[in-house]
Amino acid sequence: MQGRIMIIFFVCFFLPATLWAKAPEWRIDPPHSSVYFDIRHIFSTVRGEFQDFSGTFRFDPDDLQASAMSFTVEAASIDTRNRNRDNHLRSDDFFHVSEYPEISFQSSNISHLQDQKYEVTGTLKVKDVSRTISLPFTYFGTTKSPLEKNTIVAGFEGIFTIDRLEYHVGTGKFFKLGVVGDEVRLLITLEMQRDED
């Protein structure tokens, strides 16, 4: 009887603590983080960025099962250093930001590839399209901040390419005219922080 009570005690108190364990949470340092994109315009490459973004990152390279990432970009914050072009990109010809203000990603799994290389699988939602996608990223490790006391800094960077037409960013009209490419190369570079334990 006493042995059964001890087993019940273990299941009720110790097992849930293991199941609920979470990796450390990191916060984005906005001045040192960016979301860039490159796309072909006839012969040249146009580079732009999204200036407003946020995310929740729980990451521990030694406990990927407890790690998770979510990321949100404000579509209206697009900036290609050309006001007329940016307003066109915000219109219903492309991002239709009045109807679809956010681009989001929610992870479902994170795996280690080799060395500093990892892969995160999850759902990317752009406009009315949600797709499961696997994205490679590099984890540069951590260091104590040389500028802020009791702060740990981590670095993450992802480079990948998507087909904008698969996410209804444009109808394909400008692609068929040979004006704007269909493939978009993205560079997400993040410097993140957490309080030192």
Secondary structure by P-SEA (a helix, b strand, c coil): caaaaaaaaaaaccaaaaaacccbbbbbbccccbbbbbbbcccbbbbbbbccccbbbbbbcccccccbbbbbbcccccccccaaaaaaaaccccccccccccccccccccccccccbbbbbbbbbcccbbbbbbbbbbbcccccccccccbbbbbbbbbbccccccccccccccccccccccbbbbbbbbbbbbccc
